[in-house]
Amino acid sequence: METKYQPVKLKCRETLRRLTSEYWEKADHARDMGKHVAWCSGLVPAEFLSAMDIFTVYCMNNSATSASQGVGLDLCQIAEAEGYASDLCSYARTDIGSALAGDGTLSPLKIPKPDLLLVGNGQCHTITKWLESLGWILDVPVFLIDVPFMHDDMDKESYSRVFSYVQDQLQELISFLEKFTKRPFNHDRFQGDVANSSRMFKLWMETIDMCQNIPSPLTISDIFIHLFPVLGLRGTVEGADYYQEFKEQVEERVINKIGAIPNEKFRLHLDGLPMWFDLKGLASKFALHDASAITHPYPLVFGTFKDLDPSKPLDSMAECMLKAYVNLGIGQRIDILVEQAEKYRLDGMAMQISRSCKALGTGIYDIIEKVERRTGLPWVTFESDMCDPRFYSEAQVDTRLEAFFEILATRCHA
């Protein structure tokens, strides 16, 4: 198959490379600078840690980078050899395999051993066990923020209770960090870091909103390429400044009517987690049919933090953690996907079912059938994974996508 997809070329890519390199350089020297190191799950509030001058590493970065460099399967198999089932989250298996390998890990990221682990289960319940396993392997404490699921029928009284519950845990986190570091919590720095994160996530989401333009200046693959600050530079001026630069350069593309896909014909929602072991290969399958995949769960998951409010940091943090897309009931997810279809003028839905991700895979057929009823959009499903290529059959995916694009072409010419 001819490869037509090429990532959008933005000047800020060089800035991103520099920031990423500097980040990992700081990780290497964190302890030399007298800092503790924390490993975290994706939706926990790193601003609490940075307020106490703790260097933060998001475990997903290790998994995604390992998969993109072709060693995800090897690390998964190390975890499986120790008894971790092969159908568990491949993010978890990759990262656990890396921890089990120790200094001999195949991961290109040589991350310093953590002093503590911070996990929140508002994205899935597997992630709690993932970081608990890391805690056992590395013999470090684990702090859990338990985020109740936002059921579709939750009333105001129930919401008030769960909101207070999360709020109380954030206060407990402050007390824990004070005891752990033997220092008082730095509320001023915390408020400043929340302000930086708020600005960063607002700029990121404002840029993604530009994909409403026809042609879209970005595909979701381009958004993945520029994702690192979301999971590395929370709470920093550098992260916010980067997305300011990102936004300005994407605005130029909109003004000049430059599309990420040169002859955009179809605008799609792509579901499921990024297929890190072959991002470009999947993107090329869409580009071959002049299709822009422009909406995805990741902006819906992480974009919740655009509502952080530095004037009420604890309250807004609790609210943002509760309302992440993966923590919502199926009815709410259906409403959101219908809104996305209308807002971005989508032509179809490509539902990639990530085999080892139960959080996004559960209920997917109920969701997409009801979205179709309300929008009339055609859809296709296909199986893949984040880090484990054993769950991906390219021939089957090609067959399904060919049939899907034939339907889209028929509709557009009708």
C-alpha positions in Angstrom: 0.0 0.0 0.0 1.3 3.4 -1.0 2.0 5.6 2.1 0.4 8.9 1.6 0.2 10.2 5.2 2.9 12.7 6.3 2.7 14.4 9.7 1.9 18.1 9.6 5.1 20.1 9.6 5.1 22.8 12.3 8.1 24.8 13.3 7.2 24.1 17.0 8.2 20.5 16.5 11.8 21.5 17.1 10.7 23.2 20.3 8.9 20.0 21.3 12.1 18.0 20.7 14.1 20.3 22.8 11.5 20.3 25.7 11.3 16.5 25.6 15.0 16.2 25.7 15.3 18.7 28.5 12.6 16.9 30.5 14.3 13.5 30.4 17.7 15.2 31.2 16.0 16.7 34.3 14.6 13.2 35.1 18.2 11.8 35.0 19.5 14.4 37.4 16.4 14.8 39.6 18.0 13.1 42.6 21.3 15.0 42.1 19.2 18.2 42.5 17.7 16.8 45.8 14.3 16.0 44.3 12.1 13.1 45.0 10.7 11.2 41.9 7.1 10.2 41.5 5.6 7.9 38.9 1.9 8.7 38.1 -1.1 7.5 36.2 -2.5 9.6 33.4 -5.3 11.6 35.1 -3.8 12.4 38.5 -3.0 16.0 39.4 0.7 16.4 39.0 0.4 20.0 40.4 0.3 18.7 43.9 3.6 17.0 43.4 5.3 19.9 41.6 4.2 22.2 44.4 6.4 20.1 46.6 9.3 20.1 44.1 8.8 16.4 43.3 9.7 15.4 39.7 6.8 13.6 38.0 6.9 10.9 35.4 3.7 9.6 33.8 3.9 5.8 33.4 2.0 5.9 30.1 5.0 7.7 28.5 7.2 4.7 29.1 4.6 2.3 27.6 3.8 4.4 24.5 7.5 5.2 23.8 8.5 1.6 24.2 5.7 0.5 21.8 6.6 3.1 19.3 10.2 2.0 19.3 9.3 -1.7 18.7 10.0 -3.2 22.2 6.4 -3.1 23.6 5.8 -6.8 22.9 9.1 -7.9 24.4 8.3 -6.0 27.6 4.8 -7.4 27.7 6.2 -10.9 27.5 8.5 -10.2 30.4 5.5 -9.3 32.5 3.6 -12.4 31.2 6.5 -14.6 32.2 5.9 -13.4 35.8 2.2 -14.4 35.7 0.5 -11.3 34.3 -2.2 -12.4 31.9 -1.8 -11.6 28.2 -5.2 -9.9 28.0 -4.4 -7.3 30.7 -3.9 -3.7 29.6 -0.8 -3.6 27.4 0.1 -0.2 28.8 0.4 -1.9 32.2 2.2 -5.1 30.9 4.7 -3.0 29.0 5.5 -0.8 32.0 5.5 -3.6 34.5 7.8 -5.6 32.2 10.1 -2.6 32.1 10.2 -2.4 35.9 10.8 -6.1 36.2 13.7 -5.9 33.8 15.3 -3.2 36.0 18.5 -1.7 34.6 18.3 -4.2 31.7 15.0 -2.8 30.4 14.6 -2.5 26.6 12.7 0.7 27.1 14.5 3.6 25.4 13.6 5.7 28.5 15.9 5.0 31.4 13.6 6.4 34.1 14.9 6.9 37.6 13.3 4.6 40.2 10.4 6.4 42.0 10.2 7.3 45.6 6.4 7.1 45.5 3.5 6.3 43.1 0.4 8.4 42.6 -2.6 6.7 41.0 -6.2 7.7 40.3 -8.8 5.2 39.1 -11.0 7.8 37.3 -9.8 6.4 33.9 -10.0 2.7 34.7 -9.7 0.2 37.5 -6.9 -1.7 36.0 -4.6 1.2 36.5 -4.9 0.8 40.3 -3.5 -2.7 40.1 -0.9 -1.6 37.6 0.6 0.9 40.0 0.1 -1.4 43.0 2.2 -4.0 41.1 4.9 -1.4 40.5 4.8 -0.5 44.2 5.4 -4.2 45.1 8.2 -4.6 42.5 10.0 -1.4 43.4 9.1 -1.4 47.1 7.7 2.2 47.2 4.5 3.6 48.7 1.4 4.0 46.5 -1.2 6.8 47.1 -4.6 6.1 45.5 -7.2 8.8 44.7 -10.5 6.9 44.4 -12.7 8.7 41.8 -16.3 7.4 41.8 -17.9 6.6 38.5 -20.3 9.2 37.1 -23.4 7.1 36.4 -25.9 8.5 33.9 -28.6 8.7 36.5 -26.5 10.5 39.2 -28.6 13.3 40.9 -27.3 16.5 42.4 -27.2 15.1 46.0 -25.2 12.1 44.8 -22.8 14.3 42.9 -22.3 16.5 45.9 -21.3 13.5 48.0 -18.8 12.1 45.4 -17.4 15.6 44.9 -16.8 16.0 48.6 -15.3 12.5 48.7 -12.7 13.4 46.1 -12.1 16.8 47.6 -11.3 15.1 51.0 -8.9 12.8 49.3 -7.0 15.7 47.8 -6.7 17.2 51.2 -5.4 13.8 52.4 -2.9 13.9 49.6 -1.6 17.2 50.8 -1.1 15.8 54.3 0.6 12.7 52.9 3.0 14.8 50.9 3.8 17.0 53.9 4.7 13.9 55.9 6.6 12.3 53.0 8.7 15.4 52.3 8.8 16.7 55.9 7.9 20.1 54.5 4.7 22.2 54.6 2.6 22.2 51.5 3.4 25.1 49.2 0.0 26.5 48.5 1.3 29.5 46.6 3.2 27.4 44.1 0.3 25.0 43.8 -2.0 27.8 42.8 0.6 29.0 40.3 1.1 25.5 38.8 -2.7 25.1 38.5 -2.8 28.4 36.6 -0.1 27.2 34.2 -2.0 23.9 33.6 -5.3 25.7 33.1 -3.6 27.9 30.5 -1.9 25.0 28.8 -5.0 22.8 28.5 -7.1 25.7 27.3 -4.6 26.5 24.5 -4.4 22.8 23.6 -8.2 22.5 23.3 -8.6 25.8 21.5 -6.1 24.4 18.9 -7.9 21.1 18.6 -11.2 23.1 18.1 -9.7 24.5 14.9 -10.2 21.1 13.4 -13.8 22.3 12.9 -12.4 24.1 9.8 -12.7 22.4 6.4 -10.2 21.2 5.5 -9.0 20.3 9.0 -5.5 21.7 9.7 -4.6 18.6 11.8 -5.5 14.9 12.1 -5.6 13.1 15.4 -2.2 11.6 14.5 -0.7 15.1 14.5 -2.3 15.7 17.9 -0.7 12.5 19.2 2.7 13.7 18.0 2.3 16.9 20.0 0.8 15.2 23.1 3.9 15.1 25.3 3.3 18.3 27.3 -0.1 16.9 28.4 1.7 14.0 30.0 5.0 15.7 31.0 4.8 19.4 31.4 1.7 19.9 33.5 2.0 22.9 35.9 4.9 24.5 33.9 5.2 27.7 32.1 7.1 25.8 29.3 4.1 23.6 28.7 1.7 26.5 28.4 4.1 28.5 26.2 4.5 25.5 23.9 0.8 25.2 23.2 0.7 28.9 22.6 3.2 28.4 19.8 1.4 25.3 18.6 -1.9 27.2 18.4 -0.4 30.2 16.5 1.1 27.9 13.9 -2.1 25.9 13.4 -4.0 29.2 13.1 -1.7 30.0 10.1 -2.7 26.8 8.4 -6.4 27.6 8.9 -6.0 31.2 7.5 -4.2 29.7 4.5 -6.7 26.9 4.1 -4.0 24.2 4.4 -5.4 20.8 5.3 -3.6 18.0 7.0 -4.9 15.7 4.3 -4.4 17.6 1.0 -7.7 16.5 -0.7 -9.9 15.9 2.3 -13.0 14.1 1.4 -14.1 12.4 4.6 -14.0 13.6 8.2 -14.0 10.9 10.9 -14.1 10.1 14.6 -11.4 7.6 15.5 -12.1 5.7 18.7 -9.8 3.6 20.9 -6.3 4.2 22.2 -3.4 5.2 19.9 -1.9 2.2 18.1 1.6 3.3 19.2 3.4 0.4 17.5 2.3 1.6 14.1 0.7 5.0 14.3 1.9 6.0 10.8 0.6 2.8 9.3 -2.9 3.3 10.5 -2.9 7.0 9.6 -1.8 6.0 6.1 -4.9 3.8 5.7 -7.1 6.9 6.2 -4.9 9.2 4.2 -5.1 6.7 1.2 -8.8 7.5 1.1 -8.4 11.2 1.7 -9.9 10.8 5.1 -9.1 13.0 8.1 -9.6 11.4 11.5 -10.0 14.5 13.6 -11.8 13.6 16.8 -10.7 11.0 19.4 -11.3 10.1 23.1 -7.9 11.6 24.2 -8.9 15.2 23.9 -12.1 14.3 25.6 -10.2 12.6 28.4 -7.4 15.1 29.1 -9.2 18.2 27.9 -11.3 18.1 31.0 -8.4 20.0 32.8 -9.1 23.1 30.7 -11.6 23.9 33.4 -9.0 24.2 36.2 -9.5 27.4 38.1 -6.5 28.8 40.0 -8.9 30.8 42.2 -10.3 27.5 43.6 -7.7 24.9 42.8 -8.9 22.1 45.0 -12.6 22.4 44.0 -11.9 22.7 40.3 -9.4 19.8 40.4 -11.9 17.5 42.0 -14.5 18.5 39.4 -12.1 17.9 36.4 -11.1 14.5 37.7 -14.7 13.4 38.0 -15.9 14.5 34.6 -13.2 12.9 32.4 -14.8 11.1 29.4 -13.7 7.6 30.5 -15.3 8.2 33.9 -18.8 8.9 32.4 -21.7 6.6 31.9 -22.6 5.3 28.4 -25.5 7.7 28.0 -23.2 10.6 28.6 -20.6 9.3 26.2 -23.3 8.9 23.5 -24.3 12.6 24.0 -20.7 13.7 23.7 -20.1 11.7 20.5 -23.3 13.1 19.0 -22.1 16.7 19.9 -18.7 15.9 18.3 -20.3 14.7 15.1 -22.2 17.9 14.8 -19.5 20.2 15.9 -16.8 18.8 13.6 -19.2 17.9 10.7 -18.2 14.3 10.7 -18.9 11.8 7.9 -18.4 8.6 9.8 -17.1 6.8 12.9 -14.1 4.5 12.9 -14.3 2.6 16.2 -11.0 1.0 16.9 -11.5 -1.4 19.7 -8.3 -1.6 21.7 -8.4 -5.3 22.8 -6.6 -4.8 26.1 -8.5 -1.6 27.1 -11.7 -2.5 28.8 -12.5 1.1 29.8 -13.0 2.2 26.3 -14.1 -1.1 24.7 -17.0 -1.9 27.1 -20.3 -1.0 25.6 -18.9 0.2 22.3 -21.6 -1.4 20.2 -24.4 0.1 22.3 -22.7 3.4 22.0 -22.1 3.5 18.3 -25.6 2.0 17.4 -27.3 4.8 19.4 -25.0 7.5 17.9 -25.9 6.2 14.4 -29.6 6.4 15.2 -29.2 10.1 16.2 -26.8 11.2 13.5 -27.2 8.8 10.6 -23.4 8.4 10.4 -22.0 5.1 9.2 -19.5 3.3 11.3 -16.9 0.5 11.2 -15.3 -1.5 14.0 -11.9 -3.1 14.0 -9.6 -4.5 16.6 -6.1 -3.3 17.6 -4.2 -2.4 20.7 -1.9 0.2 22.2 1.4 -1.7 22.7 0.7 -5.4 21.8 0.8 -6.1 18.0 -0.5 -9.6 18.6 -4.0 -8.2 18.8 -3.7 -6.5 15.3 -4.4 -8.2 12.0 -3.6 -5.7 9.2 -5.4 -7.8 6.5 -8.6 -7.9 8.5 -8.4 -4.1 9.2 -7.8 -3.4 5.5 -10.8 -5.4 4.5 -13.1 -3.6 7.0 -11.8 -0.2 6.1 -12.1 -0.8 2.3 -15.8 -1.7 2.8 -16.3 1.3 5.1 -14.8 3.8 2.6 -16.9 2.4 -0.2 -20.0 3.1 1.9 -18.8 6.7 2.5 -18.0 7.3 -1.2 -21.5 6.0 -2.1 -23.1 8.4 0.3 -21.1 11.4 -0.7 -21.9 10.8 -4.4 -25.6 10.1 -3.8 
